Amino acid sequence: MRFQVIALALTLAACAAPSANVTTSALVAADAATSLAAGDRLTVERRDQTNTPEGMDPVIGLTLRHADGRAQAFQQGNHAETHLRAQAAGGPLAQIMGLFGDETPTLWVATPNGNSGAPFLCGPEGPVAIGMYEGADGVVQVVGLKQEIQFEVRPDGQTEALPYSPDQVCARLRFRRS
């Protein structure tokens, strides 16, 4: 009987616990400007949901942690059509980041849950979103955005991104993964 109670408790705990793969890595500032703006080192925690219903995109979370304990949370922009358009190869996010080939950066939208302390990217209000791209040389570029990338439908029915003002970029950082 005791064994059955323990087995039942473990089964219920497994059902209640969210299923996710969590990976942690460190980003080390690759230049003095990045070190000054964000510190010498950030810890990156990526949480990939593993129990996604069939036909649904997984919810992927990213938390950047500063050495002093502050944290900023983001969710991958993999659901909305505008997010997918923004991060297309050579698309608007790649252009904002200064990537003009076939590179496909990843868009991460800020989420209020998981934040702790004052934002350390993009001033006291923090970014609305960030773009991340890891190049073949191992450099991880992070660009903070003050507003979402906007799109419009042209008269011919094509959807295109509106010009993005350089004033809306609040951080341009370069790291190396360690």
Secondary structure as UniProt FT lines:
FT   HELIX           2..16
FT   STRAND          20..29
FT   HELIX           32..38
FT   STRAND          41..49
FT   TURN            54..55
FT   STRAND          60..66
FT   TURN            67..68
FT   STRAND          71..76
FT   HELIX           81..86
FT   TURN            89..90
FT   HELIX           92..96
FT   TURN            97..98
FT   STRAND          106..116
FT   TURN            123..125
FT   STRAND          129..134
FT   TURN            136..137
FT   STRAND          139..145
FT   STRAND          151..153
FT   TURN            155..156
FT   STRAND          159..161
FT   HELIX           166..168
FT   STRAND          169..177
//
